[in-house]
Amino acid sequence: MDFRIYKPQGKLADHIQAIWSVSVSEKQAAAEQKLLFSDAGTGIMFNLGCDIVWGELPQPMGVVLESVSPKAQAVLLPPGTVLAGIRFHPAMGFSFLGKRYGQAVQAEDDPEHARALQALQAQLVNSTGHQGRISRIYRWLIQSMDVQQASHDAISGIMKAVHSHDESRTLPVSTRQIERHFQKWLGITPKHYQRILRVRNTIDVIRTTPDINLAELAVTQGFSDQAHMTREFSAIACITPRQFSQRVKQSIARIQ
């Protein structure tokens, strides 16, 4: 599998986590199986090649508007796969598209965005390589960015306050309003969002230091103990911390 990722700067940085492109050689013998960890974000995926399985659902060639996934998703990418996509920061998909999707939606089923996204899909089919696809999406985002700054600032302020989880920080709106906003933007509660963030942070630590003592890691990440970390990790990442650590070590060994 060949994967490229670009993290925008400047105008797009507050909205877009990444623009990405992935391909699996037609000569490869077996399909790639991956586990995509939740970050409470959403995205737009352009399937430019063969049918794939994404989150246990078959996805044919076309454009998919993604929903918030509260836990990791299994992905199966057969030989001949060509994908590209946009990953929004949490709640920024709502800011950019003006709505939240309760489940993954094909662009053709959303008349408001279908024409523009299908036109971009056609351009991506004719783009060459990862850089060509990423550049095309970047230019489209710059041209399409039409977000009310006041609305974006309001969403961004609330997300940063909840993300920081700082009790001393003054929230821009009431707790009840935040609950309503989270249901509208993400379809989950602020506490669930913070659980996802904590597991995601733990994943990042294990990925960089797979030999770390897991009991000590649990304490530094704010879990009550290692058993609590394992339960939360298993529920959200669909794998235990120890299993993930072993996967990281095996991946490093293959590279070396």
Secondary structure, DSSP 8 states (H G I E B T S, - for coil): -EEEEE---GGGTTTEEEEEEEE--TT-SS-EEEEE---S--EEEEE-SS-EEETTEEE-SEEEE----SS-EEEEE-TT-EEEEEEE-TTHHHHHHSS--SS-EEGGG-HHHHHHHHHHHHHHHT--HHHHHHHHHHHHHHHH----HHHHHHHHHHHHHHHHT-TTS--SS-HHHHHHHHHHHTSS-HHHHHHHHHHHHHHHHHHH-TTS-HHHHHHHTT-SSHHHHHHHHHHHHSS-HHHHHHHHHHHHHHH-
